[in-house]
Amino acid sequence: NAGVTQTPKFRILKIGQSMTLQCTQDMNHNYMYWYRQDPGMGLKLIYYSVGAGITDKGEVPNGYNVSRSTTEDFPLRLELAAPSQTSVYFCASSYRQGLSYEQYFGPGTRLTVT
Amino acid sequence: AQRVTQPEKLLSVFKGAPVELKCNYSYSGSPELFWYVQYSRQRLQLLLRHISRESIKGFTADLNKGETSFHLKKPFAQEEDSAMYYCAPTNTGNQFYFGTGTSLTVIP
């Protein structure tokens, strides 16, 4: 049981390039999330999904796109990379457990845009 | 707007001393509150949740609705408690708002 996996671990992009950050979970969780964490800051929610085919914006969605064609995968797309998108990106998933929703996190992807 | 404040970026205590990591929140409705922890070279993981009223690794957290606080406490800090701690309320279960985190160092 691998949990939440993310690829790549590190990436350097030039301004204007595009890329997809991959996220896969093998726990059959319905909920999946993408966060970014800037230095010295907390995690900010980019997008989330409550199930296959359903996505919604979080706190900081501009410059990103997501899709959720399967329960397992939740890729995050950067179309035109900008220096402001330099950050560490975390994917997470959760299941419903009563009234609480524990999130399981991936190891993160460190992205630098220069 | 939802807001989570962890006023201490860095906190150092001696081994065996009590530790308290502060969290204040500004939320509409009645949020559920969580503490997450990230140990060195490990993933972010759940430490405890308010609704469970649990004590994990000796840590407890009391929700004070009047002060809108959810401080994390442990009576006797251990070296293995050194980590980054995040307070994370949610009001729907769909969106979590993480604080900026407190880096705890327990000095031997």
Interface residues (C-beta under 8 A of the other chain):
Chain A: Y31 Y33 Y35 G40 M41 G42 L43 K44 L45 Y48 V50 D56 G58 E59 F90 A92 R96 G98 L99 S100 Y101 E102 Q103 Y104 F105 G106 P107 G108
Chain B: V4 Q6 K9 E32 F34 Y36 R43 L44 Q45 L46 R49 I51 S52 Y86 T90 G93 N94 Q95 F96 Y97 F98 G99 T100 G101
